[in-house]
Amino acid sequence: MLTIDALRRFGANTEEGLGRCLNNEAFYLRLVNMSLQDAGFDKLASAVESDDRKAAFEAAHALKGSLGNLALTPIYTPVAELTELLRGGQDADYKAMLGTILRQRAELLALCEG
């Protein structure tokens, strides 16, 4: 079961995330769980795999917003970096960046199941 303490150990800025949820811990934890099920992760992975940068940007940008609002810093940071590289049309190892994002998501999912 996911807890505020587990999220803190993961590296989330729980004070900021809770503040955005009016300090309602149950609501915040429910939103964190929901965010990890976001179809945007699959859309991002598919777009990166097929080198569809427009679709990858759209998926990353949407994830960036929700992850940022919840202050899930360990996932937010690489998603934000990926978003800005895609926005600028820069060449980068997007598959490696996606791997980092998916590993962070898997770590947090394990905390939820824990």
C-alpha positions, 0 to 999 in steps of 0.5 A, a space after each residue: 500500500 502506498 503511503 506518504 512516507 514511501 513517496 518521500 523515500 522515493 523522492 516525491 515532494 509530498 508537501 508540495 503535492 499534498 498542498 495541491 490537494 488541500 492536504 487531503 492525504 487520501 485524495 493525493 494518494 488516489 491521484 498518485 495511483 491513478 497517474 501511474 495508470 495513465 495511458 500516456 505512458 503507453 502512448 509515449 513508449 509507442 511514439 518513441 519506439 516508432 520515432 513519432 516525435 510529434 506524438 511523443 511530445 504530446 504524450 510527454 507534455 501531458 504526463 509532465 503536467 500531471 506528474 508535476 502537479 503531484 510533485 512526483 519528482 523522480 518521474 517528472 524530471 526525466 519526463 520534463 527533460 524529454 518534453 523540452 528536447 522534443 519541443 526543441 526538435 533536438 536529437 537525443 537518445 529518446 529510447 534511453 530516456 524512456 527507459 529511465 521514465 519507465 524504470 521510475 514508474 515501475 519503482 513507484 508501482 512496486 511501492 503501490 503494490 508493496 
